[in-house]
Amino acid sequence: MKISLFVTCLSDTVAPEAGRAVVRVLERLGHTVEFRPEQTCCGQLHLNTGYRREARQLARRFVRVFGDAEVVVAPSASCVGTVRELYPSLAQGDAAFERQVDALVPRVVELSQLLVGRLGLEDVGASFPHRVTYHPTCHSLRVLNVGDAPLRLLRAVRGLELVDLRDATECCGFGGTFAVKNAETSAAILADKVRSIVDTDAEICTAADSSCLLHIGGALSRGGCAVRTAHLAEILAADA
C-alpha cells in the first residue's frame, strides 16, 4: 500500500521523531510511505481560536494536497479528528468542496486505526523492554473512538510491561489553546494526571498525540520525575 504521511505542525516543529517512527513502522511492514512537502497545518489551531475562515482555507489546501492519496496517516489523533469531524462542517455551502471532503475523510486515519482497523495487525515486530503506561488522549478516545487499538498494539510489543493508568480517561489539561487561555485550570488538571502516571512506577508514558505528551512531559521534567514520554509510534518502531 502507498501511504501518505501527514506529519502535522507540532510533530514537524517539536516532535519530528514521531513522524520518523511512523515511517519506520510502515516500511518495516512492507508499505511505501510518501511525504508531500506542500502540506501545511490542518487548521485545528485556527478552529480552536475561532478563526473559521482561515481554517476553511487550510482545509481546502489539505484537500488539494491529499485528495488523490490512497490513505493518509498522521501521528496525531487531534489533527485526524479535525479532518474527520470538523472538515464536513467547514465545507458546508460549497457543493464541490463538500464532495471532495466526503471522499477524502474516510481515507484519513490515525496510526493505530490504520494498523489495527485497516490492516488487521497487532504485532508489528516491535521490541521495547520497558514498563509503560498509556494515556488515552481526549481526541483519540472521544473523537476518533480508537478504542483499545493502541493497547492491543502495546500488548504485542516484545518485552513491554503495560501497566494500567488510574483515571486514564481523564484529560491531561492541554486542550490546545486551552492550556494558554486557562493556564491555572490546565495546570490543576495536569497535576492530577502526572500523579496518576508517577503512581504506576512506569518508565514511559505513551499516547497517540505529541501535544499531550509535550504537556505531560514538561510537568514530569519540572517535577524531577524519572518517567519520560514517548509517542506510541516510537515504541512500535523500536526493535531492541
C-alpha positions as CSV (number, residue, x, y, z in Angstrom):
1,M,0.0,0.0,0.0
2,K,1.1,3.6,-0.7
3,I,0.6,5.7,2.4
4,S,0.8,9.4,2.6
5,L,2.3,10.8,5.9
6,F,0.6,13.9,7.3
7,V,3.2,14.9,9.8
8,T,1.3,17.8,11.5
9,C,2.7,21.1,12.5
10,L,3.5,20.2,16.1
11,S,5.3,17.0,15.1
12,D,7.2,18.7,12.4
13,T,8.3,21.5,14.8
14,V,8.9,19.9,18.2
15,A,8.4,16.2,17.9
16,P,9.8,15.0,14.5
17,E,10.7,11.7,16.0
18,A,7.1,10.7,15.9
19,G,6.8,11.1,12.2
20,R,10.0,9.3,11.5
21,A,8.8,6.5,13.7
22,V,5.6,6.2,11.7
23,V,7.7,5.8,8.5
24,R,9.9,3.1,10.2
25,V,6.9,1.1,11.3
26,L,5.1,1.2,8.0
27,E,8.2,0.5,5.9
28,R,9.0,-2.5,8.2
29,L,5.6,-3.8,7.3
30,G,6.3,-3.5,3.6
31,H,4.4,-0.4,2.7
32,T,5.6,2.6,0.7
33,V,5.4,5.9,2.6
34,E,5.4,9.2,0.8
35,F,5.7,12.7,2.2
36,R,4.1,15.6,0.3
37,P,6.2,18.7,1.0
38,E,3.4,21.1,0.1
39,Q,1.4,20.1,3.2
40,T,0.8,22.6,5.9
41,C,-1.5,22.9,9.0
42,C,-4.8,21.2,9.2
43,G,-6.4,24.3,10.7
44,Q,-7.1,22.8,14.2
45,L,-5.4,25.7,16.0
46,H,-7.5,28.2,14.0
47,L,-10.7,26.4,14.7
48,N,-9.9,26.2,18.4
49,T,-9.4,30.0,18.4
50,G,-12.5,30.9,16.4
51,Y,-10.8,31.7,13.0
52,R,-13.1,29.6,10.8
53,R,-12.4,31.5,7.6
54,E,-8.7,30.8,7.9
55,A,-9.4,27.2,8.9
56,R,-11.5,26.7,5.8
57,Q,-8.7,28.0,3.7
58,L,-6.3,25.4,5.3
59,A,-8.9,22.7,4.8
60,R,-9.1,23.5,1.1
61,R,-5.3,23.2,0.9
62,F,-5.3,19.9,2.8
63,V,-7.9,18.5,0.3
64,R,-5.8,19.8,-2.7
65,V,-2.6,18.2,-1.3
66,F,-4.1,14.8,-0.2
67,G,-7.2,14.5,-2.4
68,D,-5.7,11.7,-4.6
69,A,-3.9,9.8,-1.8
70,E,-4.8,6.1,-1.2
71,V,-4.6,6.6,2.5
72,V,-3.3,9.4,4.8
73,V,-1.9,8.6,8.2
74,A,-0.9,11.0,11.0
75,P,0.8,10.6,14.4
76,S,-1.9,12.8,15.9
77,A,-5.4,11.9,16.9
78,S,-6.3,15.5,17.3
79,C,-5.3,16.5,13.8
80,V,-7.0,13.5,12.3
81,G,-10.1,14.3,14.4
82,T,-10.1,17.8,13.0
83,V,-10.1,16.5,9.4
84,R,-12.7,13.7,10.0
85,E,-15.1,15.5,12.3
86,L,-14.8,19.2,11.5
87,Y,-14.0,19.5,7.8
88,P,-17.5,18.5,6.8
89,S,-18.9,21.5,8.6
90,L,-16.3,23.8,7.1
91,A,-17.3,22.5,3.6
92,Q,-21.0,23.3,4.1
93,G,-22.4,25.6,1.5
94,D,-19.9,24.6,-1.3
95,A,-21.2,21.5,-3.0
96,A,-17.9,20.7,-4.8
97,F,-15.9,21.2,-1.6
98,E,-18.4,19.0,0.3
99,R,-17.9,16.2,-2.3
100,Q,-14.1,16.4,-2.0
101,V,-14.2,16.3,1.8
102,D,-16.7,13.4,1.9
103,A,-14.4,11.5,-0.5
104,L,-11.2,12.2,1.4
105,V,-12.3,11.9,5.1
106,P,-12.6,8.1,5.2
107,R,-9.0,7.8,4.0
108,V,-7.5,9.9,6.8
109,V,-6.6,7.9,9.8
110,E,-4.5,7.9,13.0
111,L,-1.7,5.3,13.2
112,S,-3.4,2.8,15.5
113,Q,-6.6,3.0,13.4
114,L,-4.6,2.2,10.3
115,L,-2.6,-0.7,11.8
116,V,-5.5,-2.4,13.7
117,G,-8.6,-1.3,11.9
118,R,-7.5,-1.2,8.3
119,L,-4.5,-3.6,8.2
120,G,-5.8,-6.0,10.8
121,L,-2.4,-6.0,12.7
122,E,-1.4,-6.0,16.3
123,D,2.1,-7.4,16.3
124,V,4.2,-5.0,14.2
125,G,7.5,-6.6,15.1
126,A,8.5,-4.2,17.9
127,S,10.6,-4.9,20.9
128,F,10.7,-2.4,23.8
129,P,11.7,-3.9,27.2
130,H,10.3,-1.2,29.5
131,R,7.5,-0.6,31.9
132,V,4.9,1.5,30.0
133,T,1.6,3.2,30.8
134,Y,-0.8,4.6,28.2
135,H,-2.7,7.9,28.3
136,P,-5.7,7.8,26.0
137,T,-5.9,11.4,24.8
138,C,-9.3,13.1,24.6
139,H,-9.3,13.2,20.8
140,S,-8.3,9.6,20.4
141,L,-10.8,8.5,23.0
142,R,-13.8,10.8,22.3
143,V,-13.5,12.0,18.7
144,L,-11.8,9.2,16.8
145,N,-13.1,6.4,19.1
146,V,-9.9,4.3,18.6
147,G,-11.0,2.1,21.5
148,D,-8.4,-0.4,22.6
149,A,-6.4,-0.4,19.4
150,P,-3.3,1.3,20.9
151,L,-3.5,-1.1,23.9
152,R,-3.6,-4.1,21.6
153,L,-0.6,-2.8,19.8
154,L,1.3,-2.2,23.0
155,R,0.5,-5.7,24.4
156,A,2.0,-7.3,21.4
157,V,5.4,-5.5,21.8
158,R,8.1,-7.9,22.9
159,G,9.4,-7.2,26.4
160,L,7.0,-4.4,27.2
161,E,5.2,-4.4,30.5
162,L,1.9,-2.5,30.2
163,V,0.6,-1.0,33.4
164,D,-2.9,0.5,34.0
165,L,-3.2,4.2,34.5
166,R,-5.5,5.3,37.2
167,D,-8.3,7.6,35.9
168,A,-6.9,7.0,32.4
169,T,-9.8,8.7,30.6
170,E,-9.3,12.0,32.4
171,C,-7.9,14.9,30.3
172,C,-4.3,15.9,30.8
173,G,-5.3,19.6,30.7
174,F,-3.6,20.5,27.4
175,G,-6.6,21.1,25.0
176,G,-4.6,23.1,22.6
177,T,-5.1,26.8,23.3
178,F,-7.0,25.9,26.5
179,A,-3.6,25.4,28.2
180,V,-2.7,29.0,27.3
181,K,-6.0,30.7,27.9
182,N,-6.8,28.9,31.1
183,A,-3.4,28.2,32.4
184,E,-4.3,27.7,36.1
185,T,-7.1,25.2,35.4
186,S,-5.0,23.4,32.9
187,A,-2.1,23.1,35.4
188,A,-4.5,21.7,38.0
189,I,-5.8,19.0,35.6
190,L,-2.2,18.2,34.6
191,A,-1.1,17.8,38.2
192,D,-3.8,15.1,38.7
193,K,-2.7,13.3,35.5
194,V,1.0,13.4,36.5
195,R,0.3,12.0,39.9
196,S,-1.5,9.1,38.3
197,I,1.4,8.5,35.9
198,V,4.0,8.6,38.7
199,D,2.0,6.2,40.8
200,T,2.3,3.5,38.1
201,D,6.0,3.3,38.5
202,A,6.2,3.2,34.8
203,E,9.4,4.2,32.9
204,I,7.5,5.6,30.0
205,C,4.2,7.3,29.4
206,T,2.9,7.0,25.9
207,A,0.0,8.4,23.9
208,A,-1.2,9.0,20.3
209,D,-0.7,12.8,20.5
210,S,2.6,14.6,20.7
211,S,0.8,17.6,22.0
212,C,-0.5,15.9,25.1
213,L,2.9,14.2,25.6
214,L,4.6,17.6,25.4
215,H,2.3,18.9,28.1
216,I,2.8,15.9,30.3
217,G,6.5,15.6,29.7
218,G,7.1,19.2,30.7
219,A,5.4,18.6,34.0
220,L,7.3,15.4,34.7
221,S,10.6,17.1,33.9
222,R,9.8,20.2,36.0
223,G,8.9,17.8,38.9
224,G,12.1,15.9,38.6
225,C,10.3,12.7,37.8
226,A,12.2,9.8,36.2
227,V,9.3,9.0,33.9
228,R,9.8,10.1,30.3
229,T,7.3,10.3,27.4
230,A,7.4,8.6,24.0
231,H,4.9,8.6,21.2
232,L,3.1,5.3,20.5
233,A,4.8,5.3,17.1
234,E,8.2,5.5,18.7
235,I,7.5,2.4,20.8
236,L,6.1,0.5,17.8
237,A,9.2,1.4,15.8
238,A,11.6,0.2,18.4
239,D,13.3,-3.2,17.6
240,A,15.7,-3.6,20.5
